[in-house]
Amino acid sequence: MSDPLRRIDALVEEDALPTLQVRRQLRLAAGLTQAEVAGAIGVKRLAVARWEAGATQPHRGNRRAYAHLLRLLAAKHPEATIEGAPNEG
């Protein structure tokens, strides 16, 4: 299976998370801050910062919510799911 297909499969799985770079690109493409993402999920901003940096991984309930948010953002901003796409801000 090619890399793009694997990335798409990963975005569709219920609690699969895209790469660190794509997580950030999706948030930025949507014009969201880490604090806004954190508020939607019910965690502190620092948790989202750590998830984006790869320092920690979200626990099961938060992971499902975060993955769901990222899937919705990917549907709205498919260009942000491309590795190496330029980041804004």
PDB file with SEQRES, HELIX, SHEET and CRYST1 records, atoms N, CA, C and O in Angstrom:
SEQRES   1 A   89  MET SER ASP PRO LEU ARG ARG ILE ASP ALA LEU VAL GLU          
SEQRES   2 A   89  GLU ASP ALA LEU PRO THR LEU GLN VAL ARG ARG GLN LEU          
SEQRES   3 A   89  ARG LEU ALA ALA GLY LEU THR GLN ALA GLU VAL ALA GLY          
SEQRES   4 A   89  ALA ILE GLY VAL LYS ARG LEU ALA VAL ALA ARG TRP GLU          
SEQRES   5 A   89  ALA GLY ALA THR GLN PRO HIS ARG GLY ASN ARG ARG ALA          
SEQRES   6 A   89  TYR ALA HIS LEU LEU ARG LEU LEU ALA ALA LYS HIS PRO          
SEQRES   7 A   89  GLU ALA THR ILE GLU GLY ALA PRO ASN GLU GLY                  
HELIX    1 AA1 ASP A    3  VAL A   12  1                                  10    
HELIX    2 AA2 LEU A   20  ALA A   29  1                                  10    
HELIX    3 AA3 GLN A   34  ILE A   41  1                                   8    
HELIX    4 AA4 ARG A   45  ALA A   53  1                                   9    
HELIX    5 AA5 ARG A   60  LYS A   76  1                                  17    
HELIX    6 AA6 PRO A   78  THR A   81  5                                   4    
CRYST1    1.000    1.000    1.000  90.00  90.00  90.00 P 1           1          
ATOM      1  N   MET A   1       0.857  -1.176   0.000  1.00  0.00           N  
ATOM      2  CA  MET A   1       0.000   0.000   0.000  1.00  0.00           C  
ATOM      3  C   MET A   1       0.899   1.234   0.000  1.00  0.00           C  
ATOM      4  O   MET A   1       1.910   1.257   0.703  1.00  0.00           O  
ATOM      5  N   SER A   2       0.548   2.259  -0.776  1.00  0.00           N  
ATOM      6  CA  SER A   2       1.387   3.449  -0.863  1.00  0.00           C  
ATOM      7  C   SER A   2       1.249   4.306   0.400  1.00  0.00           C  
ATOM      8  O   SER A   2       0.285   4.171   1.153  1.00  0.00           O  
ATOM      9  N   ASP A   3       2.221   5.183   0.616  1.00  0.00           N  
ATOM     10  CA  ASP A   3       2.195   6.058   1.786  1.00  0.00           C  
ATOM     11  C   ASP A   3       0.925   6.897   1.889  1.00  0.00           C  
ATOM     12  O   ASP A   3       0.348   6.965   2.974  1.00  0.00           O  
ATOM     13  N   PRO A   4       0.451   7.548   0.804  1.00  0.00           N  
ATOM     14  CA  PRO A   4      -0.782   8.323   0.932  1.00  0.00           C  
ATOM     15  C   PRO A   4      -1.957   7.475   1.397  1.00  0.00           C  
ATOM     16  O   PRO A   4      -2.778   7.942   2.186  1.00  0.00           O  
ATOM     17  N   LEU A   5      -2.047   6.252   0.926  1.00  0.00           N  
ATOM     18  CA  LEU A   5      -3.154   5.392   1.350  1.00  0.00           C  
ATOM     19  C   LEU A   5      -3.035   5.032   2.820  1.00  0.00           C  
ATOM     20  O   LEU A   5      -4.045   4.965   3.520  1.00  0.00           O  
ATOM     21  N   ARG A   6      -1.839   4.802   3.292  1.00  0.00           N  
ATOM     22  CA  ARG A   6      -1.653   4.517   4.726  1.00  0.00           C  
ATOM     23  C   ARG A   6      -2.053   5.710   5.574  1.00  0.00           C  
ATOM     24  O   ARG A   6      -2.692   5.549   6.613  1.00  0.00           O  
ATOM     25  N   ARG A   7      -1.679   6.916   5.134  1.00  0.00           N  
ATOM     26  CA  ARG A   7      -2.049   8.118   5.890  1.00  0.00           C  
ATOM     27  C   ARG A   7      -3.565   8.290   5.918  1.00  0.00           C  
ATOM     28  O   ARG A   7      -4.132   8.669   6.943  1.00  0.00           O  
ATOM     29  N   ILE A   8      -4.212   8.015   4.804  1.00  0.00           N  
ATOM     30  CA  ILE A   8      -5.675   8.118   4.754  1.00  0.00           C  
ATOM     31  C   ILE A   8      -6.303   7.091   5.680  1.00  0.00           C  
ATOM     32  O   ILE A   8      -7.218   7.417   6.436  1.00  0.00           O  
ATOM     33  N   ASP A   9      -5.822   5.849   5.631  1.00  0.00           N  
ATOM     34  CA  ASP A   9      -6.335   4.807   6.523  1.00  0.00           C  
ATOM     35  C   ASP A   9      -6.168   5.222   7.979  1.00  0.00           C  
ATOM     36  O   ASP A   9      -7.071   5.016   8.791  1.00  0.00           O  
ATOM     37  N   ALA A  10      -5.034   5.799   8.310  1.00  0.00           N  
ATOM     38  CA  ALA A  10      -4.772   6.216   9.686  1.00  0.00           C  
ATOM     39  C   ALA A  10      -5.740   7.310  10.122  1.00  0.00           C  
ATOM     40  O   ALA A  10      -6.157   7.344  11.280  1.00  0.00           O  
ATOM     41  N   LEU A  11      -6.096   8.199   9.210  1.00  0.00           N  
ATOM     42  CA  LEU A  11      -7.033   9.267   9.562  1.00  0.00           C  
ATOM     43  C   LEU A  11      -8.445   8.745   9.771  1.00  0.00           C  
ATOM     44  O   LEU A  11      -9.242   9.370  10.472  1.00  0.00           O  
ATOM     45  N   VAL A  12      -8.758   7.616   9.174  1.00  0.00           N  
ATOM     46  CA  VAL A  12     -10.108   7.076   9.252  1.00  0.00           C  
ATOM     47  C   VAL A  12     -10.308   6.210  10.492  1.00  0.00           C  
ATOM     48  O   VAL A  12     -11.421   6.128  11.012  1.00  0.00           O  
ATOM     49  N   GLU A  13      -9.264   5.574  10.964  1.00  0.00           N  
ATOM     50  CA  GLU A  13      -9.389   4.738  12.154  1.00  0.00           C  
ATOM     51  C   GLU A  13      -9.844   5.590  13.333  1.00  0.00           C  
ATOM     52  O   GLU A  13      -9.462   6.754  13.458  1.00  0.00           O  
ATOM     53  N   GLU A  14     -10.654   5.002  14.186  1.00  0.00           N  
ATOM     54  CA  GLU A  14     -11.314   5.757  15.250  1.00  0.00           C  
ATOM     55  C   GLU A  14     -10.374   6.536  16.152  1.00  0.00           C  
ATOM     56  O   GLU A  14     -10.637   7.700  16.454  1.00  0.00           O  
ATOM     57  N   ASP A  15      -9.284   5.921  16.588  1.00  0.00           N  
ATOM     58  CA  ASP A  15      -8.404   6.644  17.505  1.00  0.00           C  
ATOM     59  C   ASP A  15      -6.981   6.785  16.964  1.00  0.00           C  
ATOM     60  O   ASP A  15      -6.054   7.089  17.714  1.00  0.00           O  
ATOM     61  N   ALA A  16      -6.816   6.565  15.676  1.00  0.00           N  
ATOM     62  CA  ALA A  16      -5.494   6.742  15.067  1.00  0.00           C  
ATOM     63  C   ALA A  16      -5.212   8.222  14.912  1.00  0.00           C  
ATOM     64  O   ALA A  16      -6.098   9.009  14.580  1.00  0.00           O  
ATOM     65  N   LEU A  17      -3.975   8.585  15.154  1.00  0.00           N  
ATOM     66  CA  LEU A  17      -3.569   9.979  15.026  1.00  0.00           C  
ATOM     67  C   LEU A  17      -2.600  10.139  13.865  1.00  0.00           C  
ATOM     68  O   LEU A  17      -1.758   9.274  13.625  1.00  0.00           O  
ATOM     69  N   PRO A  18      -2.724  11.254  13.141  1.00  0.00           N  
ATOM     70  CA  PRO A  18      -1.757  11.514  12.081  1.00  0.00           C  
ATOM     71  C   PRO A  18      -0.397  11.872  12.687  1.00  0.00           C  
ATOM     72  O   PRO A  18      -0.253  11.960  13.906  1.00  0.00           O  
ATOM     73  N   THR A  19       0.576  12.071  11.832  1.00  0.00           N  
ATOM     74  CA  THR A  19       1.912  12.430  12.309  1.00  0.00           C  
ATOM     75  C   THR A  19       1.870  13.743  13.082  1.00  0.00           C  
ATOM     76  O   THR A  19       0.905  14.502  12.996  1.00  0.00           O  
ATOM     77  N   LEU A  20       2.922  13.991  13.827  1.00  0.00           N  
ATOM     78  CA  LEU A  20       3.010  15.223  14.614  1.00  0.00           C  
ATOM     79  C   LEU A  20       2.879  16.449  13.720  1.00  0.00           C  
ATOM     80  O   LEU A  20       2.160  17.391  14.052  1.00  0.00           O  
ATOM     81  N   GLN A  21       3.574  16.434  12.586  1.00  0.00           N  
ATOM     82  CA  GLN A  21       3.537  17.577  11.681  1.00  0.00           C  
ATOM     83  C   GLN A  21       2.123  17.812  11.155  1.00  0.00           C  
ATOM     84  O   GLN A  21       1.670  18.954  11.089  1.00  0.00           O  
ATOM     85  N   VAL A  22       1.433  16.755  10.786  1.00  0.00           N  
ATOM     86  CA  VAL A  22       0.084  16.894  10.242  1.00  0.00           C  
ATOM     87  C   VAL A  22      -0.884  17.381  11.316  1.00  0.00           C  
ATOM     88  O   VAL A  22      -1.787  18.162  11.016  1.00  0.00           O  
ATOM     89  N   ARG A  23      -0.717  16.941  12.549  1.00  0.00           N  
ATOM     90  CA  ARG A  23      -1.588  17.428  13.640  1.00  0.00           C  
ATOM     91  C   ARG A  23      -1.516  18.954  13.719  1.00  0.00           C  
ATOM     92  O   ARG A  23      -2.537  19.638  13.783  1.00  0.00           O  
ATOM     93  N   ARG A  24      -0.302  19.458  13.714  1.00  0.00           N  
ATOM     94  CA  ARG A  24      -0.098  20.916  13.808  1.00  0.00           C  
ATOM     95  C   ARG A  24      -0.630  21.606  12.556  1.00  0.00           C  
ATOM     96  O   ARG A  24      -1.299  22.635  12.651  1.00  0.00           O  
ATOM     97  N   GLN A  25      -0.336  21.046  11.386  1.00  0.00           N  
ATOM     98  CA  GLN A  25      -0.797  21.641  10.129  1.00  0.00           C  
ATOM     99  C   GLN A  25      -2.321  21.719  10.083  1.00  0.00           C  
ATOM    100  O   GLN A  25      -2.875  22.714   9.617  1.00  0.00           O  
ATOM    101  N   LEU A  26      -2.994  20.693  10.556  1.00  0.00           N  
ATOM    102  CA  LEU A  26      -4.454  20.709  10.567  1.00  0.00           C  
ATOM    103  C   LEU A  26      -4.986  21.807  11.482  1.00  0.00           C  
ATOM    104  O   LEU A  26      -5.903  22.543  11.117  1.00  0.00           O  
ATOM    105  N   ARG A  27      -4.404  21.909  12.666  1.00  0.00           N  
ATOM    106  CA  ARG A  27      -4.843  22.950  13.606  1.00  0.00           C  
ATOM    107  C   ARG A  27      -4.633  24.334  13.011  1.00  0.00           C  
ATOM    108  O   ARG A  27      -5.526  25.180  13.071  1.00  0.00           O  
ATOM    109  N   LEU A  28      -3.459  24.567  12.438  1.00  0.00           N  
ATOM    110  CA  LEU A  28      -3.162  25.870  11.855  1.00  0.00           C  
ATOM    111  C   LEU A  28      -4.040  26.167  10.641  1.00  0.00           C  
ATOM    112  O   LEU A  28      -4.483  27.301  10.459  1.00  0.00           O  
ATOM    113  N   ALA A  29      -4.291  25.166   9.819  1.00  0.00           N  
ATOM    114  CA  ALA A  29      -5.137  25.359   8.638  1.00  0.00           C  
ATOM    115  C   ALA A  29      -6.545  25.799   9.045  1.00  0.00           C  
ATOM    116  O   ALA A  29      -7.200  26.558   8.331  1.00  0.00           O  
ATOM    117  N   ALA A  30      -6.993  25.318  10.187  1.00  0.00           N  
ATOM    118  CA  ALA A  30      -8.322  25.674  10.694  1.00  0.00           C  
ATOM    119  C   ALA A  30      -8.312  26.993  11.451  1.00  0.00           C  
ATOM    120  O   ALA A  30      -9.368  27.492  11.842  1.00  0.00           O  
ATOM    121  N   GLY A  31      -7.123  27.563  11.662  1.00  0.00           N  
ATOM    122  CA  GLY A  31      -7.024  28.822  12.398  1.00  0.00           C  
ATOM    123  C   GLY A  31      -7.277  28.670  13.881  1.00  0.00           C  
ATOM    124  O   GLY A  31      -7.733  29.607  14.537  1.00  0.00           O  
ATOM    125  N   LEU A  32      -6.983  27.497  14.414  1.00  0.00           N  
ATOM    126  CA  LEU A  32      -7.213  27.229  15.840  1.00  0.00           C  
ATOM    127  C   LEU A  32      -5.926  27.337  16.638  1.00  0.00           C  
ATOM    128  O   LEU A  32      -4.842  27.027  16.143  1.00  0.00           O  
ATOM    129  N   THR A  33      -6.061  27.779  17.869  1.00  0.00           N  
ATOM    130  CA  THR A  33      -4.932  27.791  18.787  1.00  0.00           C  
ATOM    131  C   THR A  33      -4.909  26.472  19.550  1.00  0.00           C  
ATOM    132  O   THR A  33      -5.889  25.728  19.559  1.00  0.00           O  
ATOM    133  N   GLN A  34      -3.786  26.197  20.183  1.00  0.00           N  
ATOM    134  CA  GLN A  34      -3.716  25.009  21.033  1.00  0.00           C  
ATOM    135  C   GLN A  34      -4.729  25.119  22.165  1.00  0.00           C  
ATOM    136  O   GLN A  34      -5.307  24.112  22.575  1.00  0.00           O  
ATOM    137  N   ALA A  35      -4.950  26.322  22.674  1.00  0.00           N  
ATOM    138  CA  ALA A  35      -5.915  26.524  23.757  1.00  0.00           C  
ATOM    139  C   ALA A  35      -7.337  26.201  23.295  1.00  0.00           C  
ATOM    140  O   ALA A  35      -8.123  25.639  24.058  1.00  0.00           O  
ATOM    141  N   GLU A  36      -7.669  26.552  22.055  1.00  0.00           N  
ATOM    142  CA  GLU A  36      -9.003  26.258  21.539  1.00  0.00           C  
ATOM    143  C   GLU A  36      -9.199  24.752  21.362  1.00  0.00           C  
ATOM    144  O   GLU A  36     -10.264  24.223  21.681  1.00  0.00           O  
ATOM    145  N   VAL A  37      -8.191  24.074  20.862  1.00  0.00           N  
ATOM    146  CA  VAL A  37      -8.268  22.621  20.726  1.00  0.00           C  
ATOM    147  C   VAL A  37      -8.407  21.984  22.101  1.00  0.00           C  
ATOM    148  O   VAL A  37      -9.229  21.090  22.302  1.00  0.00           O  
ATOM    149  N   ALA A  38      -7.601  22.449  23.038  1.00  0.00           N  
ATOM    150  CA  ALA A  38      -7.649  21.918  24.401  1.00  0.00           C  
ATOM    151  C   ALA A  38      -9.029  22.117  25.018  1.00  0.00           C  
ATOM    152  O   ALA A  38      -9.564  21.206  25.650  1.00  0.00           O  
ATOM    153  N   GLY A  39      -9.602  23.293  24.839  1.00  0.00           N  
ATOM    154  CA  GLY A  39     -10.925  23.573  25.389  1.00  0.00           C  
ATOM    155  C   GLY A  39     -11.992  22.661  24.805  1.00  0.00           C  
ATOM    156  O   GLY A  39     -12.886  22.209  25.521  1.00  0.00           O  
ATOM    157  N   ALA A  40     -11.902  22.391  23.511  1.00  0.00           N  
ATOM    158  CA  ALA A  40     -12.881  21.517  22.862  1.00  0.00           C  
ATOM    159  C   ALA A  40     -12.788  20.085  23.378  1.00  0.00           C  
ATOM    160  O   ALA A  40     -13.797  19.390  23.496  1.00  0.00           O  
ATOM    161  N   ILE A  41     -11.564  19.652  23.685  1.00  0.00           N  
ATOM    162  CA  ILE A  41     -11.353  18.274  24.140  1.00  0.00           C  
ATOM    163  C   ILE A  41     -11.547  18.152  25.653  1.00  0.00           C  
ATOM    164  O   ILE A  41     -11.917  17.092  26.157  1.00  0.00           O  
ATOM    165  N   GLY A  42     -11.293  19.246  26.367  1.00  0.00           N  
ATOM    166  CA  GLY A  42     -11.439  19.227  27.820  1.00  0.00           C  
ATOM    167  C   GLY A  42     -10.136  18.958  28.551  1.00  0.00           C  
ATOM    168  O   GLY A  42     -10.121  18.346  29.619  1.00  0.00           O  
ATOM    169  N   VAL A  43      -9.036  19.427  27.957  1.00  0.00           N  
ATOM    170  CA  VAL A  43      -7.714  19.288  28.577  1.00  0.00           C  
ATOM    171  C   VAL A  43      -7.047  20.658  28.635  1.00  0.00           C  
ATOM    172  O   VAL A  43      -7.589  21.645  28.136  1.00  0.00           O  
ATOM    173  N   LYS A  44      -5.886  20.707  29.239  1.00  0.00           N  
ATOM    174  CA  LYS A  44      -5.130  21.956  29.283  1.00  0.00           C  
ATOM    175  C   LYS A  44      -4.351  22.154  27.988  1.00  0.00           C  
ATOM    176  O   LYS A  44      -4.035  21.191  27.290  1.00  0.00           O  
ATOM    177  N   ARG A  45      -4.044  23.413  27.674  1.00  0.00           N  
ATOM    178  CA  ARG A  45      -3.300  23.737  26.468  1.00  0.00           C  
ATOM    179  C   ARG A  45      -1.972  22.999  26.420  1.00  0.00           C  
ATOM    180  O   ARG A  45      -1.538  22.563  25.354  1.00  0.00           O  
ATOM    181  N   LEU A  46      -1.328  22.858  27.567  1.00  0.00           N  
ATOM    182  CA  LEU A  46      -0.040  22.175  27.618  1.00  0.00           C  
ATOM    183  C   LEU A  46      -0.149  20.735  27.120  1.00  0.00           C  
ATOM    184  O   LEU A  46       0.789  20.223  26.508  1.00  0.00           O  
ATOM    185  N   ALA A  47      -1.271  20.081  27.370  1.00  0.00           N  
ATOM    186  CA  ALA A  47      -1.463  18.709  26.887  1.00  0.00           C  
ATOM    187  C   ALA A  47      -1.422  18.684  25.365  1.00  0.00           C  
ATOM    188  O   ALA A  47      -0.762  17.825  24.780  1.00  0.00           O  
ATOM    189  N   VAL A  48      -2.119  19.614  24.717  1.00  0.00           N  
ATOM    190  CA  VAL A  48      -2.128  19.667  23.251  1.00  0.00           C  
ATOM    191  C   VAL A  48      -0.732  19.983  22.729  1.00  0.00           C  
ATOM    192  O   VAL A  48      -0.299  19.406  21.731  1.00  0.00           O  
ATOM    193  N   ALA A  49      -0.033  20.881  23.386  1.00  0.00           N  
ATOM    194  CA  ALA A  49       1.339  21.211  22.983  1.00  0.00           C  
ATOM    195  C   ALA A  49       2.221  19.965  23.055  1.00  0.00           C  
ATOM    196  O   ALA A  49       3.032  19.722  22.161  1.00  0.00           O  
ATOM    197  N   ARG A  50       2.064  19.188  24.102  1.00  0.00           N  
ATOM    198  CA  ARG A  50       2.858  17.952  24.250  1.00  0.00           C  
ATOM    199  C   ARG A  50       2.473  16.908  23.214  1.00  0.00           C  
ATOM    200  O   ARG A  50       3.334  16.188  22.708  1.00  0.00           O  
ATOM    201  N   TRP A  51       1.176  16.819  22.891  1.00  0.00           N  
ATOM    202  CA  TRP A  51       0.742  15.873  21.863  1.00  0.00           C  
ATOM    203  C   TRP A  51       1.332  16.251  20.511  1.00  0.00           C  
ATOM    204  O   TRP A  51       1.787  15.387  19.761  1.00  0.00           O  
ATOM    205  N   GLU A  52       1.324  17.547  20.202  1.00  0.00           N  
ATOM    206  CA  GLU A  52       1.865  18.000  18.918  1.00  0.00           C  
ATOM    207  C   GLU A  52       3.380  17.827  18.847  1.00  0.00           C  
ATOM    208  O   GLU A  52       3.935  17.617  17.768  1.00  0.00           O  
ATOM    209  N   ALA A  53       4.042  17.915  19.991  1.00  0.00           N  
ATOM    210  CA  ALA A  53       5.503  17.774  20.036  1.00  0.00           C  
ATOM    211  C   ALA A  53       5.935  16.312  20.113  1.00  0.00           C  
ATOM    212  O   ALA A  53       7.105  15.994  19.900  1.00  0.00           O  
ATOM    213  N   GLY A  54       4.999  15.433  20.415  1.00  0.00           N  
ATOM    214  CA  GLY A  54       5.324  14.018  20.553  1.00  0.00           C  
ATOM    215  C   GLY A  54       5.895  13.660  21.911  1.00  0.00           C  
ATOM    216  O   GLY A  54       6.402  12.554  22.104  1.00  0.00           O  
ATOM    217  N   ALA A  55       5.815  14.596  22.860  1.00  0.00           N  
ATOM    218  CA  ALA A  55       6.334  14.342  24.200  1.00  0.00           C  
ATOM    219  C   ALA A  55       5.445  13.369  24.965  1.00  0.00           C  
ATOM    220  O   ALA A  55       5.931  12.580  25.775  1.00  0.00           O  
ATOM    221  N   THR A  56       4.142  13.427  24.707  1.00  0.00           N  
ATOM    222  CA  THR A  56       3.190  12.511  25.325  1.00  0.00           C  
ATOM    223  C   THR A  56       2.133  12.143  24.292  1.00  0.00           C  
ATOM    224  O   THR A  56       2.047  12.754  23.227  1.00  0.00           O  
ATOM    225  N   GLN A  57       1.336  11.144  24.620  1.00  0.00           N  
ATOM    226  CA  GLN A  57       0.211  10.730  23.788  1.00  0.00           C  
ATOM    227  C   GLN A  57      -1.063  10.893  24.613  1.00  0.00           C  
ATOM    228  O   GLN A  57      -1.041  10.667  25.823  1.00  0.00           O  
ATOM    229  N   PRO A  58      -2.159  11.276  23.988  1.00  0.00           N  
ATOM    230  CA  PRO A  58      -3.413  11.379  24.745  1.00  0.00           C  
ATOM    231  C   PRO A  58      -3.887  10.010  25.215  1.00  0.00           C  
ATOM    232  O   PRO A  58      -3.690   8.999  24.540  1.00  0.00           O  
ATOM    233  N   HIS A  59      -4.515  10.001  26.382  1.00  0.00           N  
ATOM    234  CA  HIS A  59      -5.099   8.765  26.905  1.00  0.00           C  
ATOM    235  C   HIS A  59      -6.370   8.439  26.127  1.00  0.00           C  
ATOM    236  O   HIS A  59      -6.860   9.277  25.371  1.00  0.00           O  
ATOM    237  N   ARG A  60      -6.898   7.262  26.296  1.00  0.00           N  
ATOM    238  CA  ARG A  60      -7.967   6.688  25.465  1.00  0.00           C  
ATOM    239  C   ARG A  60      -9.124   7.647  25.155  1.00  0.00           C  
ATOM    240  O   ARG A  60      -9.405   7.889  23.982  1.00  0.00           O  
ATOM    241  N   GLY A  61      -9.788   8.188  26.146  1.00  0.00           N  
ATOM    242  CA  GLY A  61     -10.936   9.076  25.887  1.00  0.00           C  
ATOM    243  C   GLY A  61     -10.525  10.346  25.164  1.00  0.00           C  
ATOM    244  O   GLY A  61     -11.179  10.770  24.212  1.00  0.00           O  
ATOM    245  N   ASN A  62      -9.438  10.947  25.622  1.00  0.00           N  
ATOM    246  CA  ASN A  62      -8.936  12.151  24.973  1.00  0.00           C  
ATOM    247  C   ASN A  62      -8.422  11.837  23.575  1.00  0.00           C  
ATOM    248  O   ASN A  62      -8.573  12.643  22.658  1.00  0.00           O  
ATOM    249  N   ARG A  63      -7.823  10.677  23.416  1.00  0.00           N  
ATOM    250  CA  ARG A  63      -7.298  10.273  22.111  1.00  0.00           C  
ATOM    251  C   ARG A  63      -8.425  10.155  21.094  1.00  0.00           C  
ATOM    252  O   ARG A  63      -8.286  10.603  19.955  1.00  0.00           O  
ATOM    253  N   ARG A  64      -9.531   9.559  21.496  1.00  0.00           N  
ATOM    254  CA  ARG A  64     -10.684   9.424  20.586  1.00  0.00           C  
ATOM    255  C   ARG A  64     -11.224  10.793  20.200  1.00  0.00           C  
ATOM    256  O   ARG A  64     -11.532  11.032  19.033  1.00  0.00           O  
ATOM    257  N   ALA A  65     -11.340  11.690  21.171  1.00  0.00           N  
ATOM    258  CA  ALA A  65     -11.847  13.038  20.893  1.00  0.00           C  
ATOM    259  C   ALA A  65     -10.883  13.807  19.988  1.00  0.00           C  
ATOM    260  O   ALA A  65     -11.311  14.474  19.046  1.00  0.00           O  
ATOM    261  N   TYR A  66      -9.592  13.713  20.270  1.00  0.00           N  
ATOM    262  CA  TYR A  66      -8.571  14.400  19.476  1.00  0.00           C  
ATOM    263  C   TYR A  66      -8.548  13.843  18.050  1.00  0.00           C  
ATOM    264  O   TYR A  66      -8.484  14.606  17.086  1.00  0.00           O  
ATOM    265  N   ALA A  67      -8.598  12.521  17.918  1.00  0.00           N  
ATOM    266  CA  ALA A  67      -8.608  11.893  16.598  1.00  0.00           C  
ATOM    267  C   ALA A  67      -9.851  12.319  15.814  1.00  0.00           C  
ATOM    268  O   ALA A  67      -9.773  12.572  14.612  1.00  0.00           O  
ATOM    269  N   HIS A  68     -10.992  12.398  16.493  1.00  0.00           N  
ATOM    270  CA  HIS A  68     -12.229  12.818  15.841  1.00  0.00           C  
ATOM    271  C   HIS A  68     -12.092  14.252  15.330  1.00  0.00           C  
ATOM    272  O   HIS A  68     -12.451  14.545  14.189  1.00  0.00           O  
ATOM    273  N   LEU A  69     -11.578  15.135  16.165  1.00  0.00           N  
ATOM    274  CA  LEU A  69     -11.366  16.528  15.759  1.00  0.00           C  
ATOM    275  C   LEU A  69     -10.438  16.588  14.548  1.00  0.00           C  
ATOM    276  O   LEU A  69     -10.722  17.296  13.583  1.00  0.00           O  
ATOM    277  N   LEU A  70      -9.338  15.854  14.596  1.00  0.00           N  
ATOM    278  CA  LEU A  70      -8.377  15.879  13.491  1.00  0.00           C  
ATOM    279  C   LEU A  70      -8.987  15.332  12.204  1.00  0.00           C  
ATOM    280  O   LEU A  70      -8.687  15.839  11.123  1.00  0.00           O  
ATOM    281  N   ARG A  71      -9.838  14.307  12.295  1.00  0.00           N  
ATOM    282  CA  ARG A  71     -10.510  13.783  11.103  1.00  0.00           C  
ATOM    283  C   ARG A  71     -11.424  14.839  10.487  1.00  0.00           C  
ATOM    284  O   ARG A  71     -11.463  15.002   9.267  1.00  0.00           O  
ATOM    285  N   LEU A  72     -12.157  15.554  11.339  1.00  0.00           N  
ATOM    286  CA  LEU A  72     -13.034  16.612  10.835  1.00  0.00           C  
ATOM    287  C   LEU A  72     -12.225  17.724  10.173  1.00  0.00           C  
ATOM    288  O   LEU A  72     -12.604  18.234   9.119  1.00  0.00           O  
ATOM    289  N   LEU A  73     -11.108  18.096  10.798  1.00  0.00           N  
ATOM    290  CA  LEU A  73     -10.257  19.131  10.215  1.00  0.00           C  
ATOM    291  C   LEU A  73      -9.645  18.656   8.898  1.00  0.00           C  
ATOM    292  O   LEU A  73      -9.510  19.440   7.958  1.00  0.00           O  
ATOM    293  N   ALA A  74      -9.274  17.376   8.826  1.00  0.00           N  
ATOM    294  CA  ALA A  74      -8.703  16.830   7.592  1.00  0.00           C  
ATOM    295  C   ALA A  74      -9.728  16.857   6.462  1.00  0.00           C  
ATOM    296  O   ALA A  74      -9.374  17.083   5.305  1.00  0.00           O  
ATOM    297  N   ALA A  75     -10.988  16.628   6.792  1.00  0.00           N  
ATOM    298  CA  ALA A  75     -12.034  16.669   5.769  1.00  0.00           C  
ATOM    299  C   ALA A  75     -12.205  18.090   5.228  1.00  0.00           C  
ATOM    300  O   ALA A  75     -12.460  18.284   4.039  1.00  0.00           O  
ATOM    301  N   LYS A  76     -12.063  19.076   6.108  1.00  0.00           N  
ATOM    302  CA  LYS A  76     -12.201  20.473   5.691  1.00  0.00           C  
ATOM    303  C   LYS A  76     -10.939  21.023   5.051  1.00  0.00           C  
ATOM    304  O   LYS A  76     -11.008  21.919   4.210  1.00  0.00           O  
ATOM    305  N   HIS A  77      -9.784  20.494   5.442  1.00  0.00           N  
ATOM    306  CA  HIS A  77      -8.491  21.020   4.989  1.00  0.00           C  
ATOM    307  C   HIS A  77      -7.585  19.882   4.527  1.00  0.00           C  
ATOM    308  O   HIS A  77      -6.544  19.638   5.136  1.00  0.00           O  
ATOM    309  N   PRO A  78      -7.970  19.180   3.456  1.00  0.00           N  
ATOM    310  CA  PRO A  78      -7.173  18.025   3.025  1.00  0.00           C  
ATOM    311  C   PRO A  78      -5.735  18.382   2.663  1.00  0.00           C  
ATOM    312  O   PRO A  78      -4.842  17.544   2.785  1.00  0.00           O  
ATOM    313  N   GLU A  79      -5.505  19.602   2.223  1.00  0.00           N  
ATOM    314  CA  GLU A  79      -4.140  20.015   1.881  1.00  0.00           C  
ATOM    315  C   GLU A  79      -3.213  19.979   3.084  1.00  0.00           C  
ATOM    316  O   GLU A  79      -2.000  19.838   2.925  1.00  0.00           O  
ATOM    317  N   ALA A  80      -3.759  20.102   4.273  1.00  0.00           N  
ATOM    318  CA  ALA A  80      -2.952  20.102   5.492  1.00  0.00           C  
ATOM    319  C   ALA A  80      -2.513  18.699   5.907  1.00  0.00           C  
ATOM    320  O   ALA A  80      -1.708  18.552   6.827  1.00  0.00           O  
ATOM    321  N   THR A  81      -3.028  17.676   5.246  1.00  0.00           N  
ATOM    322  CA  THR A  81      -2.642  16.312   5.599  1.00  0.00           C  
ATOM    323  C   THR A  81      -1.402  15.851   4.850  1.00  0.00           C  
ATOM    324  O   THR A  81      -0.939  14.726   5.042  1.00  0.00           O  
ATOM    325  N   ILE A  82      -0.869  16.707   4.004  1.00  0.00           N  
ATOM    326  CA  ILE A  82       0.313  16.357   3.212  1.00  0.00           C  
ATOM    327  C   ILE A  82       1.576  16.653   4.022  1.00  0.00           C  
ATOM    328  O   ILE A  82       1.794  17.780   4.466  1.00  0.00           O  
ATOM    329  N   GLU A  83       2.398  15.626   4.203  1.00  0.00           N  
ATOM    330  CA  GLU A  83       3.672  15.805   4.916  1.00  0.00           C  
ATOM    331  C   GLU A  83       4.497  16.843   4.177  1.00  0.00           C  
ATOM    332  O   GLU A  83       4.584  16.831   2.949  1.00  0.00           O  
ATOM    333  N   GLY A  84       5.105  17.744   4.946  1.00  0.00           N  
ATOM    334  CA  GLY A  84       5.981  18.750   4.356  1.00  0.00           C  
ATOM    335  C   GLY A  84       5.247  19.956   3.812  1.00  0.00           C  
ATOM    336  O   GLY A  84       5.869  20.853   3.245  1.00  0.00           O  
ATOM    337  N   ALA A  85       3.910  19.996   3.978  1.00  0.00           N  
ATOM    338  CA  ALA A  85       3.175  21.167   3.523  1.00  0.00           C  
ATOM    339  C   ALA A  85       3.605  22.359   4.369  1.00  0.00           C  
ATOM    340  O   ALA A  85       3.896  22.198   5.554  1.00  0.00           O  
ATOM    341  N   PRO A  86       3.649  23.552   3.781  1.00  0.00           N  
ATOM    342  CA  PRO A  86       4.090  24.718   4.551  1.00  0.00           C  
ATOM    343  C   PRO A  86       3.129  25.028   5.690  1.00  0.00           C  
ATOM    344  O   PRO A  86       1.911  24.931   5.533  1.00  0.00           O  
ATOM    345  N   ASN A  87       3.683  25.399   6.830  1.00  0.00           N  
ATOM    346  CA  ASN A  87       2.888  25.779   7.991  1.00  0.00           C  
ATOM    347  C   ASN A  87       2.672  27.280   7.982  1.00  0.00           C  
ATOM    348  O   ASN A  87       3.520  28.045   7.523  1.00  0.00           O  
ATOM    349  N   GLU A  88       1.524  27.685   8.497  1.00  0.00           N  
ATOM    350  CA  GLU A  88       1.273  29.112   8.693  1.00  0.00           C  
ATOM    351  C   GLU A  88       1.406  29.394  10.178  1.00  0.00           C  
ATOM    352  O   GLU A  88       1.065  28.573  11.030  1.00  0.00           O  
ATOM    353  N   GLY A  89       1.915  30.591  10.457  1.00  0.00           N  
ATOM    354  CA  GLY A  89       1.985  31.080  11.834  1.00  0.00           C  
ATOM    355  C   GLY A  89       2.815  30.245  12.692  1.00  0.00           C  
ATOM    356  O   GLY A  89       2.965  30.536  13.878  1.00  0.00           O  
TER     357      GLY A  89                                                      
END                                                                             
